[in-house]
Every structure is written in C-alpha cells, then in structure tokens.
Amino acid sequence: MSASLRGVSVIAALVYFFAASAHAGLITVTGPITAAAIVEAILGLVLAAAAIGWLSPRLAYPVALVGTLFGLAIVLLRGLGGFDIGIHFVMLAILAVGFGLLFTRS
C-alpha cells in the first residue's frame, strides 16, 4: 500500500469513527441513531485494518462503499438532511480519493 493510500485510509477511518460517535450521541451534531453508529464503527475498523495492513484495501474500500451507499439510501428515504447527508457525501468523497489511489498506483 502506498503512503498516500495509507494516509487517506487513516483519514477515512477517522471520519467514520467521528460519524459513529455522533450517531451514538457522544457528539451532539445529530440525534442518536444506534444502527448507524454500529455500521459506521465497523466500517471505520475495516478502513483502519486496511491502513495498518491487516486487510487488503481492494476489499476494504468496496465494503466501505457498499455500507456508505446503503446508509445514504436510508438518509434519503427518511428525508434526513444536515449532518446526516453531509457526512455521507464526505465519506463518498474520501472513498473516491482512495479508489483513485488504489487503481492508479504503479
């Protein structure tokens, strides 16, 4: 794994852990959503495992993408906005950078 991809993976994991903390009610930017907190914490662990080399980023990034798209679909179906929709777009942007690095590395 390149240093750039490792750095993006660490940042992505931190974003997912932040979202999990917010949805667990530890940070008061949104209301608690327990299921979202659990999924985001798991995805954060997946990305952290990729960053330290315990899991292939070619597996971690698609797993994170599927989980994030599923969460975004729920946000859109529930008509949530603000933090909930914003954090999902931040997650998707970080994953896009990670995928770009993953598929363009030499």
trRosetta pair geometry for C-beta under 8 A, 3 or more apart (Angstrom, degrees):
i j d omega theta_ij theta_ji phi_ij phi_ji
1 5 5.1 -119 -174 85 91 120
1 6 5.3 110 126 -61 118 91
1 9 7.7 -19 -179 -5 144 146
1 50 7.5 138 -101 165 154 79
1 51 7.9 -161 130 -134 161 33
1 53 6.7 -146 13 -90 127 82
1 57 6.0 110 -110 -14 118 129
2 5 4.6 91 57 10 86 100
2 6 6.8 -146 95 -6 44 87
2 101 6.5 -129 57 176 128 111
2 105 5.1 -157 -26 -120 130 132
3 6 5.5 -53 -146 37 32 115
3 7 6.3 36 154 -21 65 105
4 7 5.7 -55 -151 35 30 112
4 8 6.4 26 153 -15 65 106
4 101 5.4 -151 111 -134 110 138
5 8 5.7 -52 -144 39 34 110
5 9 6.2 39 153 -23 65 106
5 57 6.2 -20 163 -98 128 174
5 98 6.4 90 -144 -144 80 72
5 101 4.3 179 -82 128 89 132
5 102 6.2 104 -123 -72 134 65
5 105 6.8 -44 -33 -58 132 138
6 9 5.6 -55 -149 35 29 114
6 10 6.6 31 152 -20 63 103
6 51 5.4 102 -157 -151 68 73
7 10 5.8 -52 -150 32 32 111
7 11 6.5 29 154 -14 65 105
8 11 5.7 -55 -148 40 34 111
8 12 6.1 37 152 -22 67 107
8 94 6.6 166 -174 -171 92 85
8 97 5.4 -149 -139 112 140 111
8 98 4.8 -178 126 -84 131 81
8 101 6.1 159 18 15 151 151
9 12 5.6 -51 -143 36 30 113
9 13 6.3 34 155 -21 63 103
9 47 5.3 -171 -166 179 79 87
9 48 7.5 151 150 -92 96 26
9 50 5.1 -128 -149 97 142 105
9 51 3.8 -177 111 -78 120 91
9 57 6.5 -100 -84 -107 134 116
9 60 7.4 42 -134 111 118 148
9 98 6.4 96 -72 -120 69 125
10 13 5.8 -52 -149 33 30 112
10 14 6.5 29 152 -17 63 105
10 48 7.4 65 -114 -113 55 66
10 51 4.8 114 -64 -141 70 152
11 14 5.7 -56 -152 36 32 112
11 15 6.5 34 151 -21 66 103
11 94 6.3 -146 109 -141 104 129
12 15 5.7 -53 -150 33 33 112
12 16 6.5 30 153 -16 66 105
12 47 4.7 -118 102 -170 109 153
12 64 7.1 33 161 -173 133 162
12 91 7.4 86 -150 -142 87 67
12 94 4.5 161 -96 143 90 132
12 95 6.7 96 -127 -70 135 62
12 98 6.2 -6 -45 -49 149 139
13 16 5.8 -56 -150 38 32 110
13 17 6.3 31 152 -17 66 107
13 44 4.8 96 -160 -163 67 72
13 45 7.6 99 -142 -64 108 16
13 47 4.1 -164 -74 96 83 109
13 48 4.1 101 -135 -62 152 80
13 51 6.2 -81 -17 -11 138 139
14 17 5.6 -53 -144 39 32 111
14 18 6.3 38 153 -23 65 103
14 44 7.6 111 -54 -143 13 112
15 18 5.6 -51 -149 33 31 114
15 19 6.5 30 152 -17 64 104
15 44 7.9 -166 72 -103 52 99
15 87 7.5 167 175 -162 98 90
15 90 6.1 -149 -160 126 138 115
15 91 6.1 177 125 -91 129 72
15 94 6.0 170 23 -8 157 163
16 19 5.7 -52 -148 37 33 111
16 20 6.3 36 151 -21 65 105
16 40 5.0 -171 -172 -177 79 81
16 41 7.3 158 143 -90 97 21
16 43 4.9 -133 -149 96 147 96
16 44 3.4 -169 99 -73 116 87
16 47 6.3 134 11 24 143 135
16 64 7.5 -94 -75 -139 144 114
16 91 6.9 80 -79 -115 79 114
17 20 5.5 -50 -145 36 33 114
17 21 6.3 37 153 -21 64 103
17 40 7.5 168 -83 140 21 97
17 41 6.8 64 -113 -115 62 64
17 44 4.4 117 -55 -149 74 158
18 21 5.7 -54 -150 35 30 112
18 22 6.4 30 152 -18 64 105
18 27 7.2 -11 -168 17 72 159
18 87 7.9 -152 100 -136 101 125
19 22 5.6 -53 -148 37 33 112
19 23 6.2 22 157 -10 67 109
19 36 7.5 -92 151 153 100 104
19 40 4.5 -122 97 -161 106 153
19 87 4.9 135 -103 170 115 144
19 91 7.2 -13 -33 -62 155 123
20 23 6.0 -60 -143 45 29 103
20 24 6.1 28 155 -20 65 110
20 36 7.7 -164 -112 128 54 70
20 37 4.8 93 -160 -156 67 63
20 38 7.6 125 -139 -43 106 11
20 40 3.9 -165 -69 96 84 108
20 41 4.0 109 -139 -60 155 77
20 44 6.1 -87 -11 -8 136 138
21 24 5.7 -57 -143 38 28 110
21 26 4.3 -72 -172 65 84 123
21 27 5.0 60 124 -3 102 109
21 37 7.6 112 -54 -136 12 102
22 25 7.9 56 173 -59 29 17
22 26 7.2 -82 -72 57 24 76
22 27 4.5 -51 -91 69 68 107
22 29 5.0 -40 -138 50 122 104
22 30 5.3 61 158 34 109 102
22 83 6.7 -136 164 162 149 141
22 87 7.5 -164 55 -70 151 160
23 30 6.6 -16 -86 85 59 122
23 32 6.3 93 175 -148 47 47
23 33 4.6 -56 -157 55 103 83
23 34 7.4 174 147 -77 95 15
23 36 4.2 -115 -158 95 157 107
23 37 3.9 -161 99 -65 102 80
23 40 6.3 118 29 21 137 139
24 32 6.3 5 -180 -133 17 97
24 34 7.2 66 -112 -113 60 56
24 37 4.0 111 -62 -138 79 149
25 28 7.4 23 -163 -88 57 67
25 31 7.7 -9 -93 -177 87 40
25 32 3.8 -19 -56 -79 105 114
29 83 4.9 133 138 -101 104 154
30 33 7.4 -33 129 -3 118 105
30 82 7.1 161 -96 105 99 117
30 83 4.3 -130 -59 73 115 141
30 84 6.0 117 -129 -54 149 84
32 37 7.3 -20 -160 -34 78 133
33 36 4.0 34 105 20 114 119
33 37 6.5 157 85 -21 62 85
34 37 5.6 -56 -149 33 33 114
34 38 6.5 31 157 -19 67 104
35 38 5.9 -54 -152 33 32 111
35 39 6.4 25 155 -13 66 108
36 39 5.9 -58 -145 41 32 107
36 40 5.9 27 160 -16 68 112
36 71 6.3 96 -128 -135 94 115
36 74 7.8 -155 -82 89 105 144
37 40 6.0 -59 -142 41 24 107
37 41 6.2 26 158 -20 62 109
38 41 5.9 -58 -150 35 26 110
38 42 6.5 25 154 -17 63 107
39 42 5.7 -56 -150 36 32 111
39 43 6.3 28 154 -15 67 107
39 67 5.7 -180 174 -166 109 116
39 70 7.9 -113 -172 88 154 120
39 71 6.5 178 104 -73 142 116
40 43 5.7 -53 -143 40 33 110
40 44 6.2 40 153 -23 64 104
40 71 7.5 66 -67 -94 91 158
41 44 5.5 -51 -148 34 31 116
41 45 6.5 34 151 -19 63 103
42 45 5.6 -53 -152 35 33 112
42 46 6.5 37 148 -22 65 102
42 67 7.6 -154 87 -127 104 158
43 46 5.4 -46 -147 32 37 116
43 47 6.5 32 155 -14 66 104
43 63 7.2 -172 -121 124 81 92
43 64 5.0 109 -162 -119 107 79
43 67 4.8 -158 -81 90 129 155
43 68 7.1 120 -152 -53 163 82
44 47 5.9 -57 -148 40 31 106
44 48 6.1 31 153 -19 65 108
45 48 5.5 -53 -141 39 31 112
45 49 6.2 37 155 -23 65 104
46 49 5.8 -53 -150 34 27 113
46 50 6.7 28 150 -18 61 103
46 55 6.5 -80 -162 85 63 164
46 60 4.9 163 155 -140 92 88
46 63 5.4 -113 -178 96 158 133
46 64 6.0 -171 92 -63 128 92
47 50 5.5 -49 -151 34 36 114
47 51 6.4 41 149 -24 65 103
47 60 5.7 130 -95 170 47 124
47 61 8.0 75 -105 -82 87 56
47 64 5.8 52 -63 -77 105 143
48 51 5.4 -51 -148 32 35 115
48 52 6.6 14 159 -3 67 106
49 52 6.4 -64 -144 46 29 95
49 54 4.2 -80 -165 72 86 110
49 55 4.0 51 123 5 111 117
49 60 6.7 -175 76 -97 92 129
50 53 7.7 45 -177 -70 29 21
50 54 7.5 -85 -63 57 24 68
50 55 4.9 -62 -73 80 64 94
50 56 7.0 -13 -121 112 91 17
50 57 4.5 98 -167 -87 125 69
50 59 7.7 -168 -90 67 111 78
50 60 3.6 -84 -57 3 135 167
50 61 7.4 98 -120 -40 170 73
55 59 6.0 -103 172 73 97 117
55 60 5.1 106 117 -61 119 110
56 59 4.6 82 72 8 94 100
56 60 6.7 -172 92 -9 46 89
57 60 5.1 -55 -129 43 42 112
57 61 5.6 39 173 -22 76 106
57 98 7.1 -138 -172 177 121 109
57 102 5.6 -148 124 -108 121 117
58 61 6.9 -36 -124 31 19 105
58 62 7.5 14 166 -4 47 108
58 102 6.7 149 -84 -170 67 127
59 62 6.6 -68 -158 41 30 102
59 63 6.3 26 154 -18 67 114
60 63 5.8 -64 -151 39 29 111
60 64 6.2 25 157 -17 68 110
61 64 5.7 -54 -143 39 32 110
61 65 6.2 35 156 -23 65 106
61 95 6.2 138 -157 -154 89 90
61 98 5.4 -168 -112 122 124 123
61 99 5.8 151 170 -77 144 78
61 102 6.0 -97 -4 -42 163 161
62 65 5.4 -53 -143 35 34 114
62 66 6.3 33 159 -19 67 102
63 66 6.1 -54 -149 35 29 108
63 67 6.4 25 154 -13 63 110
64 67 5.8 -59 -147 42 31 110
64 68 6.0 29 157 -20 66 111
64 91 7.7 -142 165 178 104 108
64 95 5.9 -167 110 -105 116 122
65 68 5.8 -58 -144 38 27 110
65 69 6.2 25 159 -16 65 108
65 92 7.9 78 -130 -120 76 71
65 95 5.4 144 -85 177 84 150
65 99 7.7 46 -68 -61 135 127
66 69 6.0 -56 -145 38 28 108
66 70 6.3 31 154 -21 63 108
67 70 5.7 -55 -149 35 30 113
67 71 6.4 29 154 -17 64 107
68 71 5.6 -54 -148 38 32 111
68 72 6.2 34 153 -20 66 106
68 88 6.2 146 -173 -150 89 82
68 91 4.8 -162 -131 125 133 131
68 92 6.0 169 142 -71 139 74
68 95 6.5 -148 23 -24 160 152
69 72 5.5 -51 -143 37 33 113
69 73 6.4 40 153 -24 64 101
69 92 7.9 85 -73 -95 71 110
70 73 5.7 -51 -152 31 30 114
70 74 6.8 29 150 -17 62 103
71 74 5.7 -54 -153 34 35 111
71 75 6.4 38 149 -21 67 104
71 88 6.0 -163 106 -106 105 117
72 75 5.4 -50 -147 35 35 115
72 76 6.3 32 155 -16 67 105
72 85 7.6 78 -138 -131 80 64
72 88 4.3 140 -89 179 92 147
72 92 7.4 27 -60 -50 148 125
73 76 5.9 -56 -147 39 30 108
73 77 6.1 28 155 -17 66 109
74 77 5.8 -56 -142 40 30 109
74 78 6.1 19 161 -10 65 112
75 78 6.2 -66 -147 44 23 103
75 80 4.6 -86 -156 59 74 113
75 84 4.8 178 -129 144 119 111
75 85 5.4 159 153 -82 137 69
75 88 5.9 -140 13 -19 157 151
76 79 7.5 32 -179 -74 32 34
76 80 7.9 -75 -57 42 21 76
76 85 7.6 89 -72 -106 68 106
80 84 4.1 -17 136 73 129 151
80 85 6.3 172 106 -39 81 89
81 84 6.8 90 81 53 8 98
81 85 5.2 -29 -140 6 43 128
82 85 6.8 104 50 28 30 91
82 86 6.5 -57 150 -3 33 114
83 86 5.6 -69 -141 44 25 111
83 87 5.8 22 168 -21 69 109
84 87 6.5 -53 -142 32 20 104
84 88 6.9 17 156 -15 55 108
85 88 5.9 -59 -155 36 34 112
85 89 6.6 30 152 -16 67 105
86 89 5.9 -60 -153 36 33 107
86 90 6.4 33 151 -19 67 105
87 90 5.4 -50 -148 36 37 115
87 91 6.3 43 151 -22 66 102
88 91 5.5 -48 -147 34 34 115
88 92 6.4 34 153 -18 65 103
89 92 5.6 -49 -144 37 35 111
89 93 6.3 39 153 -22 64 103
90 93 5.7 -54 -150 34 31 112
90 94 6.5 28 154 -16 65 105
91 94 5.9 -58 -150 38 30 108
91 95 6.2 28 154 -17 65 108
92 95 5.6 -55 -145 40 32 112
92 96 6.3 39 153 -26 65 103
93 96 5.6 -50 -150 30 31 115
93 97 6.8 31 152 -17 62 100
94 97 5.7 -51 -154 34 35 110
94 98 6.4 36 149 -17 65 106
95 98 5.4 -54 -148 39 36 115
95 99 6.2 37 154 -19 69 103
96 99 5.8 -51 -144 37 30 110
96 100 6.3 36 153 -22 62 105
97 100 5.6 -53 -151 34 31 116
97 101 6.5 27 153 -14 65 105
98 101 5.8 -57 -149 40 31 108
98 102 6.0 35 152 -25 66 109
99 102 5.3 -53 -142 35 32 117
99 103 6.1 9 166 -2 67 111
100 103 6.6 -70 -143 46 22 93
100 104 5.9 -6 168 2 63 122
101 104 6.3 -71 -128 48 23 95
101 105 6.1 40 170 -48 64 100
102 105 6.7 -44 -152 1 17 110
